[in-house]
Amino acid sequence: MAMTPIEMIDSLETRFENSQNGIIIGKQKGEFHLVSVNYWQSFKCRVMQGLISWRIKTGSPVQYFSDAINVANTAIEDLMSLGSENISDDFFIEIASSIAFLINKPFEFPQYSLEGEEFYRLLNFELAKSLMGKHNKDEWDNILNNLKPNKRINLCIQTYKIYSQLLFNKDVNKTNDLVKHAEDLFLKRKNDSFYSGGEGIEGGGLYNDVTVDYRLAAILKFIAYDGESIHKWIWD
């Protein structure tokens, strides 16, 4: 029998504790990869707990997200001190940046390289820059316009195109339609192989019913969207 959302939150707490122990063990053994993986697991657990709480309306996700950013900040410091050659290879700092934006919590990017990365990671970093106030429409357009048609990632491509339109749209009369389109695209993740095979925090597969689109939420906050959406951040 599938777990209820509340049971998921409780299960994630156990996984969080286990991953915290994994960090300690990894440090004791001098196994960098074990430390890195468990930091990422700890971060994901807290983010997912926040997303579930948000979606099922059991309370504010702020503390979970704040804990997640604490994990991210500690992870970066530790991984850099342990010899990380490229922090973006060892932790998804761009995801942490979007979560930090939602809760107005400081999160600084260390130096990183994105050579050879997939388009969605490149765009996630561009999103992080956009949320910091950089007008980087040309960078978004350059990445999106150079993508080749690919059925497997089509939903992902369409999602980022809507993100871009929301960020750089100058016609406020179009905003509600763009938000509705983004909401519809999120629902499609439930049956999309690309998202279903990815991280739970992205809302693919069975997680679609218990999460929200945190990137869309960050964008709606950035553009000061005054409409209604399940993905709208309401805890400022």
Backbone torsions as a table, in degrees:
resi	resn	phi	psi	omega
1	MET	NA	134.5	-178.5
2	ALA	-66.6	148.5	178.6
3	MET	-72.8	148.5	171.0
4	THR	-75.0	163.2	177.4
5	PRO	-56.2	-39.5	178.9
6	ILE	-64.3	-41.0	177.2
7	GLU	-64.6	-34.6	176.2
8	MET	-61.7	-44.7	179.8
9	ILE	-60.7	-43.0	179.1
10	ASP	-65.1	-41.6	178.9
11	SER	-64.0	-38.4	178.4
12	LEU	-65.5	-30.2	177.2
13	GLU	-65.1	-42.0	177.1
14	THR	-63.8	-43.0	178.9
15	ARG	-64.4	-36.4	176.9
16	PHE	-61.8	-47.3	-179.6
17	GLU	-62.2	-41.1	178.8
18	ASN	-63.5	-40.4	-179.4
19	SER	-70.0	-33.4	175.2
20	GLN	-63.5	-40.2	175.0
21	ASN	-65.0	-36.2	178.5
22	GLY	-62.3	-35.2	176.9
23	ILE	-62.7	-45.4	-179.9
24	ILE	-61.8	-46.1	-179.6
25	ILE	-63.1	-42.6	179.4
26	GLY	-60.0	-40.7	178.0
27	LYS	-66.3	-41.7	-179.5
28	GLN	-62.9	-37.2	-178.8
29	LYS	-86.4	-8.8	-177.1
30	GLY	69.5	30.1	-178.8
31	GLU	-102.0	97.9	-175.3
32	PHE	-57.4	-46.0	-176.7
33	HIS	-61.1	-39.6	179.3
34	LEU	-63.3	-40.3	177.2
35	VAL	-63.6	-47.6	-178.0
36	SER	-60.7	-48.5	-178.6
37	VAL	-60.8	-41.4	-177.2
38	ASN	-75.2	-30.0	171.9
39	TYR	-63.7	-44.0	179.4
40	TRP	-64.3	-40.5	178.2
41	GLN	-62.4	-43.5	178.7
42	SER	-60.5	-44.9	179.1
43	PHE	-60.4	-48.4	-178.8
44	LYS	-61.0	-40.0	-179.9
45	CYS	-59.4	-47.1	-179.6
46	ARG	-66.2	-41.4	178.2
47	VAL	-62.9	-45.0	-178.9
48	MET	-63.9	-40.2	176.4
49	GLN	-59.3	-40.6	178.1
50	GLY	-66.4	-42.8	-179.8
51	LEU	-63.8	-42.0	179.2
52	ILE	-65.6	-45.7	178.6
53	SER	-57.8	-40.9	178.4
54	TRP	-62.8	-51.0	-173.3
55	ARG	-67.3	-41.7	-176.4
56	ILE	-93.5	2.5	172.2
57	LYS	61.0	44.4	177.3
58	THR	-94.9	-4.0	-179.0
59	GLY	156.0	179.4	-178.6
60	SER	-73.4	138.9	175.2
61	PRO	-85.2	-0.8	-170.4
62	VAL	-57.5	-47.3	-176.6
63	GLN	-65.5	-40.3	177.3
64	TYR	-61.2	-45.2	-179.4
65	PHE	-66.7	-38.4	177.7
66	SER	-62.6	-42.5	176.5
67	ASP	-61.5	-39.2	179.7
68	ALA	-61.7	-42.2	179.7
69	ILE	-70.2	-33.5	173.4
70	ASN	-60.2	-42.9	176.9
71	VAL	-60.6	-46.4	-177.7
72	ALA	-61.6	-45.3	179.9
73	ASN	-62.6	-42.1	178.4
74	THR	-67.2	-40.2	179.8
75	ALA	-59.4	-47.1	-178.7
76	ILE	-61.1	-45.9	180.0
77	GLU	-61.3	-46.3	-178.5
78	ASP	-67.4	-46.7	-176.3
79	LEU	-65.3	-37.0	176.2
80	MET	-64.9	-41.0	-179.3
81	SER	-70.2	-24.2	179.9
82	LEU	-88.4	1.3	173.1
83	GLY	107.6	17.8	177.5
84	SER	-55.6	127.4	-179.7
85	GLU	-87.4	-25.1	177.9
86	ASN	-152.8	104.3	-170.6
87	ILE	-60.7	-28.2	179.9
88	SER	-70.7	-16.3	173.6
89	ASP	-79.2	-21.9	-171.0
90	ASP	-109.2	-12.8	179.7
91	PHE	-159.2	141.3	-178.7
92	PHE	-82.9	76.1	-175.0
93	ILE	-64.5	-26.3	-179.0
94	GLU	-69.4	-32.5	176.5
95	ILE	-69.9	-43.6	177.4
96	ALA	-58.7	-36.1	-179.0
97	SER	-62.7	-41.5	179.1
98	SER	-66.8	-40.5	178.1
99	ILE	-65.3	-42.5	179.4
100	ALA	-61.7	-37.7	178.8
101	PHE	-60.8	-40.9	-178.6
102	LEU	-59.6	-40.1	-174.4
103	ILE	-102.1	10.4	177.6
104	ASN	57.0	39.7	-177.7
105	LYS	-107.0	135.3	-179.5
106	PRO	-58.7	134.6	175.1
107	PHE	-153.6	113.9	-176.2
108	GLU	-103.0	139.5	176.2
109	PHE	-80.6	125.7	167.1
110	PRO	-78.6	175.2	177.0
111	GLN	-66.1	144.9	-177.8
112	TYR	-152.9	164.8	175.0
113	SER	-125.5	138.9	179.1
114	LEU	-114.4	20.6	-178.1
115	GLU	-59.9	125.7	177.1
116	GLY	80.4	6.4	-177.6
117	GLU	-76.5	156.6	176.3
118	GLU	-68.0	157.2	-174.6
119	PHE	-59.7	-35.5	-175.9
120	TYR	-70.0	-31.0	174.4
121	ARG	-71.0	-39.5	176.8
122	LEU	-58.7	-43.2	-179.3
123	LEU	-71.2	-32.3	176.1
124	ASN	-63.7	-37.3	176.0
125	PHE	-69.5	-37.1	175.9
126	GLU	-65.1	-37.7	176.3
127	LEU	-60.6	-44.8	178.9
128	ALA	-57.6	-41.6	178.7
129	LYS	-67.5	-39.5	178.0
130	SER	-60.2	-43.0	-179.2
131	LEU	-67.0	-22.3	175.9
132	MET	-83.8	-2.0	176.7
133	GLY	102.4	3.5	179.2
134	LYS	-77.8	131.4	176.0
135	HIS	-86.4	94.0	-172.2
136	ASN	-119.4	38.8	178.8
137	LYS	-57.8	-40.4	-179.3
138	ASP	-60.2	-39.4	179.4
139	GLU	-66.2	-43.8	175.6
140	TRP	-58.3	-50.6	-177.1
141	ASP	-60.6	-40.5	-178.3
142	ASN	-61.7	-42.3	179.7
143	ILE	-69.7	-48.4	-176.3
144	LEU	-66.2	-39.1	-176.7
145	ASN	-73.7	-16.2	-179.7
146	ASN	-98.0	4.4	178.4
147	LEU	-79.6	138.8	176.8
148	LYS	-91.6	146.1	178.9
149	PRO	-54.9	133.9	-178.1
150	ASN	-152.2	111.7	-174.2
151	LYS	-58.3	-38.3	-175.8
152	ARG	-63.1	-36.5	-176.3
153	ILE	-108.4	15.2	-175.5
154	ASN	-59.5	-43.3	-179.5
155	LEU	-62.7	-39.9	178.1
156	CYS	-62.6	-44.8	179.3
157	ILE	-61.2	-47.1	-179.9
158	GLN	-61.6	-35.8	179.5
159	THR	-63.5	-46.3	-179.5
160	TYR	-69.8	-29.1	175.4
161	LYS	-64.9	-39.7	177.4
162	ILE	-68.5	-40.4	175.2
163	TYR	-54.4	-47.7	-178.1
164	SER	-62.0	-43.5	179.8
165	GLN	-63.1	-39.6	178.3
166	LEU	-65.6	-40.9	-179.0
167	LEU	-66.0	-38.9	-170.4
168	PHE	-113.9	7.1	177.8
169	ASN	-65.7	131.7	179.1
170	LYS	-105.6	-3.6	-179.8
171	ASP	-105.6	100.4	-176.2
172	VAL	-62.2	-21.7	179.6
173	ASN	-69.6	-15.9	179.9
174	LYS	-94.2	-10.4	-170.8
175	THR	-61.7	-46.3	-178.2
176	ASN	-60.0	-40.2	178.7
177	ASP	-66.0	-38.4	178.5
178	LEU	-66.4	-40.4	178.0
179	VAL	-63.9	-43.8	178.8
180	LYS	-61.1	-40.2	177.9
181	HIS	-62.9	-43.6	178.9
182	ALA	-62.7	-39.9	177.7
183	GLU	-62.8	-43.1	179.6
184	ASP	-64.1	-39.6	178.5
185	LEU	-64.8	-36.7	177.9
186	PHE	-62.9	-42.4	179.6
187	LEU	-60.8	-32.4	-179.4
188	LYS	-69.2	-16.8	178.9
189	ARG	-63.4	-23.0	-177.7
190	LYS	-58.5	-36.2	-176.5
191	ASN	-116.6	20.5	-178.9
192	ASP	-100.3	128.2	-174.6
193	SER	-65.1	-34.9	-179.6
194	PHE	-64.1	-49.4	-178.6
195	TYR	-74.8	-36.7	180.0
196	SER	-63.6	-28.6	179.8
197	GLY	-90.3	3.8	-177.3
198	GLY	-102.7	-160.2	-178.9
199	GLU	-70.6	142.6	179.8
200	GLY	-59.1	-32.0	-178.4
201	ILE	-66.3	-11.6	178.2
202	GLU	-88.4	-3.1	172.7
203	GLY	79.6	24.1	177.4
204	GLY	-85.6	158.4	175.3
205	GLY	57.9	-138.3	-175.6
206	LEU	-66.6	-16.1	179.2
207	TYR	-78.1	-9.4	-177.8
208	ASN	-63.0	-31.3	-177.5
209	ASP	-80.1	-11.3	-173.7
210	VAL	-125.7	12.3	179.5
211	THR	-131.8	173.9	172.1
212	VAL	-128.8	171.1	178.9
213	ASP	-88.7	99.3	-176.2
214	TYR	-67.8	-27.6	176.9
215	ARG	-69.5	-45.1	175.9
216	LEU	-59.6	-41.0	178.6
217	ALA	-58.9	-44.0	179.5
218	ALA	-63.8	-39.9	179.0
219	ILE	-66.1	-43.6	179.6
220	LEU	-62.7	-37.1	175.7
221	LYS	-66.3	-43.0	-177.4
222	PHE	-62.0	-40.7	-178.2
223	ILE	-88.9	4.0	178.9
224	ALA	56.6	48.1	-179.8
225	TYR	-63.2	129.0	-176.6
226	ASP	-105.0	7.9	177.1
227	GLY	-88.0	-168.6	-179.2
228	GLU	-108.2	141.3	175.8
229	SER	-165.3	143.1	175.2
230	ILE	-63.0	-21.1	-178.7
231	HIS	-91.9	4.2	-178.1
232	LYS	-83.5	131.5	178.3
233	TRP	-75.2	127.5	-174.0
234	ILE	-125.9	17.2	-172.2
235	TRP	-109.3	18.8	176.2
236	ASP	-81.4	NA	NA
